[in-house]
Amino acid sequence: MEQKIPQCIGIIMDGNRRWAKEKGLPTFAGHKAGYDKLKETVRWAKGVGIKHIIAYAFSTENWKRPKEEVGYLMDLLRFFVKNEIEELKKENVHVRFIGELERLPEDIRKGIIEIEEKTKNGTLTLAVAVSYGARNEIVNALKRIVRENKVDEITEENFDDFLWTSSIPNPDLVIRTSGEQRLSNFLLWQVAYSELFFTKTYWPNFSQEEFLKIIEQFSNRERRNGK
């Protein structure tokens, strides 16, 4: 039987700090390892034919973390938008950013505009959720609908158009690493019928073998979407 491949996957990349602590490393090392793991995972997804990834990189709640940690995460994001364009184009990856991007430093916002434009022809979309919270996303969508007054009737289908994930399919599958079994304000509207997979593996330790096993398990699940 032919394996069913999800069109879109969401990833809650959790466990970077605990990974670093258990190894006696600074928190920053965990975040750098998580950054490298995302790049690997994009290649694995591309290899099996997945077309869209939504990666939860930095939540609205994460702004409350220690100033030094937030600063390092902003530096990682700054490095990504300034130094990964050519590699992403080579890998045929289109990058998008979703979230309250206005909260980011100005140079990062400018870098986001550039990297989104220069990678727009990629065949795999990587949506990076930064300063993201699903409740904020829904409230923001409602405010846009009221402000723009473009629809006579609100439906599930046209409501999607006002979300930050507009034009990206809802995830067929959501993976959360590190053992936590909750969504933590991630894509609350979009995951209504997503298959959820939780693994105890810390994100930096997440392997291609485990990824492919999850894809296989997804393929074997019967998805009725409430029917």
MOFENTA-V393556 format. One record per pair of residues at least 12 apart in sequence whose ideal C-beta (glycine too) atoms are under 8 Angstrom apart, sorted by the first residue. I is the first residue (numbers start at 1). J is the second residue. Records with the same first field share a line. If there is no record, write none. Layout:
# MOFENTA-V393556
I->J + J
This chain:
# MOFENTA-V393556
3->215 + 216 + 219
4->218 + 219
5->48 + 49 + 50 + 215 + 219
6->50 + 171 + 172 + 173 + 195 + 215 + 218
7->50 + 51 + 52 + 169 + 172
8->50 + 51 + 52 + 53 + 54 + 168 + 169 + 170 + 171 + 172 + 173
9->45 + 50 + 52 + 53 + 54 + 171 + 172 + 173 + 174 + 175
10->53 + 54 + 55 + 56 + 171 + 173 + 174 + 175 + 186 + 187 + 190 + 191 + 194
11->38 + 41 + 53 + 54 + 55 + 56 + 174 + 175 + 176 + 177
12->56 + 174 + 175 + 176 + 177 + 183 + 184 + 186
13->34 + 37 + 38 + 55 + 56 + 57 + 177 + 203
14->176 + 177 + 178 + 180 + 202 + 203
15->30 + 177 + 178 + 179 + 201 + 202 + 203 + 204 + 205
16->30 + 31 + 33 + 34 + 202 + 203 + 204
17->30 + 31
18->30 + 178 + 202
19->33 + 34 + 202 + 203 + 204 + 205
20->33
27->69 + 72
28->69 + 72
30->204
31->69 + 72 + 73 + 76
32->76
33->204
34->203 + 204
35->76 + 80
36->204
37->203 + 204 + 206
38->55 + 57
40->208
41->53 + 206 + 211
42->91 + 93 + 124 + 126
43->91
44->208 + 211 + 212
45->124 + 211
46->91 + 92 + 93 + 124
48->212 + 215
50->124
51->123 + 124 + 125
52->124 + 125 + 127 + 168 + 169
53->124 + 125 + 126 + 127
54->98 + 127 + 129 + 165 + 168 + 171 + 187
55->126 + 127 + 128 + 129
56->129 + 132 + 184 + 186
57->77 + 128 + 129 + 130 + 132
58->73 + 77 + 99 + 129 + 130 + 131 + 132
59->129 + 131 + 132 + 133 + 184 + 185 + 186
60->99 + 100 + 131 + 132 + 133 + 136 + 185
61->133 + 185
62->131
63->103 + 131
74->104 + 105 + 108
77->104 + 108 + 130
78->105 + 107 + 108 + 111
80->115
81->108 + 111 + 112 + 114 + 115
82->111
84->115
85->114 + 115 + 118 + 119
88->115 + 119 + 122 + 126
89->118 + 119 + 122
91->122 + 124
92->121 + 122 + 123 + 124
93->119 + 122 + 124 + 125 + 126
94->116 + 119 + 120 + 121 + 122 + 123 + 124 + 125 + 126
95->115 + 116 + 119 + 122 + 125 + 126 + 127 + 128
96->116 + 125 + 126 + 127 + 128 + 168
97->112 + 116 + 127 + 128 + 129 + 130
98->127 + 128 + 129 + 130 + 132 + 137 + 164 + 165
99->129 + 130 + 131 + 132 + 133 + 137 + 164
100->131 + 132 + 133 + 136 + 140
101->130 + 131
103->131
104->130 + 131
125->168
127->165 + 168
129->186
132->164 + 186
133->185
134->183 + 185 + 186 + 187 + 188 + 189
135->185 + 188
137->163 + 164 + 165 + 189
138->163 + 188 + 189
140->162 + 164
141->159 + 162 + 163
142->162
144->162
145->159 + 162
159->189
160->189
163->189 + 190
165->187 + 190
170->187 + 190 + 191 + 192 + 193 + 194
171->187 + 190 + 191 + 194
172->194 + 195 + 218 + 223
173->194 + 195 + 196 + 197 + 214 + 215 + 218
174->186 + 187 + 191 + 194 + 195 + 196 + 197
175->197 + 198 + 199 + 211 + 214
176->196 + 197 + 198 + 199
177->199 + 201 + 202 + 203 + 206
178->199 + 200 + 201 + 202 + 203
179->198 + 199 + 200
180->198
181->198
193->223 + 225 + 226
195->218 + 221 + 223
197->214 + 217 + 218
199->214
